[in-house]
Amino acid sequence: MKKLIIPLLALGVCFPAAAVAQEAVSVHADHSSDIFRRIVVETDYAARDGGQWRWHVDGWVGGDSERLWVRSEGKIEDGRAEEAELQLLYGWNVHPFWDVLLGVRQDFEPRGETYLAAGVTGLAPYFFETDATAFLSTEGDLSFRLEQSLDIPITQKLIAEPHVELNAFAQDVPERGVGAGFSSIEAGVQLRYEITRKFAPYVDLVWERDLGETASITRAGGGNVEETSLRFGVRVWF
């Protein structure tokens, strides 16, 4: 099964309805319709744990008021998929800068799990790109994810992007190795150079830490609660 996941997810990353992070691009699918798309893809590599690849996809296809969203993210370490998820969401534009999303999330690794997903995405004050999503699993586990980022132009082509992700759980989930409360935080600064608007290599310095009860569970299992990595990657959009 794991041997099938990696090529399937690779195809998903290349699927033309997928998108990653914060590039706002609207393109007419054809001149006779009102269908638009935003497609951005990021993938990067860090020389740790035998080599670690990550991908992040976040985007939509649709009109001005209703859109189909596709999201995916995951991690491959030493040739094995350690984390992999896919979200399919329907979005309604409720404000010039905000969409409400409702759909499903499917985890493939580290264990198969299906969730109901609901949240908002948009531009917060001071131009912070924001995604806030709640997840309810088929086992009744409730979790929450908040992501924010901000593009800071240094030159016309060189962009610094601070970003942060915070995760929380409403209850202990022993099979996932997490405890109730805030479970983890990831913060970093990405520096990318836009060779063209559609192609930008980048470096990303990222700090990750388990929090609260989750950190205690990680320590008890002999794991590291805090890690810092330097990632080298590329961002493309269509």
N, C-alpha and C positions, 0 to 999 in steps of 0.2 A: 504493500500500500504506500509506504513512504517513498519507494522508488517512483511511483506514479505522481506523487504530489508535486515534486519539484518541477517537472516539465509542464504539468497542468497549470501551476501558478505562474510559470514563466510566460505561458500563452496568455494568462489573464492579465499580466502586466502589459503585454503588448496589445491587448484588445482595444480597439479604437474608441470605446466608450469610457475607458478608465482614465483617472487623473490623479495628480499628486500635488499637494501643498498649495501655495498661495498665488499662483499666476492667474490673473483675471483675463481670460481670453474668450471672446465670443465670435464665432465664425459661422456664416450662413452655410448650411448643408447643401442647399441649392437655391437658386434665385426665385423659385416659385413657392417656397414654403417658409414658415416661420420657425423652423427647427434650428437650434443653435447647439454648440457643444463647447465644453472646456476640457482639454486633455493635457495633463501634466504627469510625467513619470519621473521618479527618482529612484536610483539604486546606487549603493555604495559598498565599500569593502574596508574592513579593519583587520590588521595583522594581529589577531588575538584568538585564543581558543582554537588553534589549528586553522585559522582563517575564518572570518565571519562576513557573510554577505547579508545585506538588508535591502528590502524594497518597501516603498510606500506609494500607494495609488489613491487618488481622491478626485472625483470629477463627476460631471453630469452631461446629459443630453436631453434637450427639451425646449420648451418655449419660455416666454417671459414670466409666466405665473406658475407653471407646473413642470417638474423635471424628474427624470430618472437618474438617481445617483448610483455610482459604483465605487466601492472603496475596498482596498486590500492592503495588508501589511504583513510582514513576517521576517523571519531570521533563519539563515542557514549557517550552521557551524560545522566545520570539518566534514563538509559534504552531506550533512544530514539536516533536514528541516526540523528546527526546534520550536518555531512559532509560525503559525500561518492562519490567517483569517480572511474572510470575504464578507462584505456587506452589500446588500441590495436594498435601496431605499427610495421611497417616493417623496418628493419635496414640493411644498407649496410656498410661494413667495408671499409673505405676510407684511413686508416692509421693504422699502427700497434697498435696504442693506441686510435683510435677514430672511432666511428660509427655515421653515419647520419641516423636519424629516421623520418618516415613519417607515419601518421595514424590518428586515431580518439580518442577523449576523450568523455566519457559520464558522466555527473554529475547526481546523483540521489537526493542528498540533498545538500544545503537547497532548491534547486529548480531544476527541470529537465532541462538540457541544453546539447546540442551536439556541439562539437568543432572539427575543423581540427587542428591537432597537428603536429608540425615540429620542429626538434631540433638536438642536438648533445649530445653524451655521451662518456666519456673517461677519460683518465688520464692526467691531466695538469702537467706542471713542478712542481717539488718538491713533486710529488706523491699525488696531490690533486685529489680525485675522483670528477668529474664534470658532472652535467647535466644542460643543458640550453635548454629550450623549449618555443616556442611561440604558442599561442592558438588563433584561430579565431572562434568565435561562429556563430551560424546560424543567430543571430541578428546583426552580424557585429562588435561585440565587440572584440578588440584585447588586449591580455594580455601576460605577459612574466614571466617565473619562472626560477630562477637560484639557484642551490643547489651545495654545495661543502662540502667535509669532508676529514679528514685525519686520518689514523690509526697510533697511536704512541704506540709501544710496551713498556710496563713497565717491564714485565717479559715475559717468553714464553707463559704464559696463561692469563695474565692480560693486557688488551688493553684499552687505553684512545682514544676516538674518538671525537675531536671537530667537530662541524658541523654547517652550516648556510644555511638558505633559504631566498631568497629575491623575493618579488612579485611586479609587476608593471602593470598598466593599461594605455592604450593609451587614454582613455576617461572615463568620469563619467559613472558609471553603478548603478543608484539609487536602482534598485531592488535587487542588491547584497550588497548594503550599502558600496560601494567603490567609491573613487574619482580618477581622472586622476593623473598620476605620480606614484611614489613609494607608494605602499599601505600597505605593512606589511613586517616585518622581524622576523625571528625566529632563535635564536642562542642557542647552548647548548654544553654540554660535556657529552658524554656517557662513562661510565666505565663498561666494561664487563669482565667476567671471563670465559674463554673457558674451560669448563669441558672436552669436546672433541672439535675437530674442527667443529663438526656438531651441537653442543648444547652449548649455552652461555647465562646464565642469566645476566642481567645488571641493573644498575641504570642510569638515565638520568636527569640531571639538565637542564631545558629548560626555556629560557626567550623569551617572545613573545611581540611584540609591533606593533600597528597600526601606520602608518606614514602619513604625509601630510594631504591632504583633507579627506582621509579615517579616520584619527584620529579625525578630526573635526566632521565628520558625526557620529562617534561612541560616542563622548562626547555629541553631541546634542540629541542622543537617550538614554542617561543615562547609557551607557556601559563603561566598563573599557578599556582604550587604552593600558594598559600594565599589563602583568601577568607573574608570575614565578611559575613553578611547578616542583616537584620531581616525576619522573615516575619510576616504577618498571616493568621490562619486561623480555622477553626472545627472543633470536634470534636462529633460526634453519636454516640449509640448507641441501640440498639433492644432 
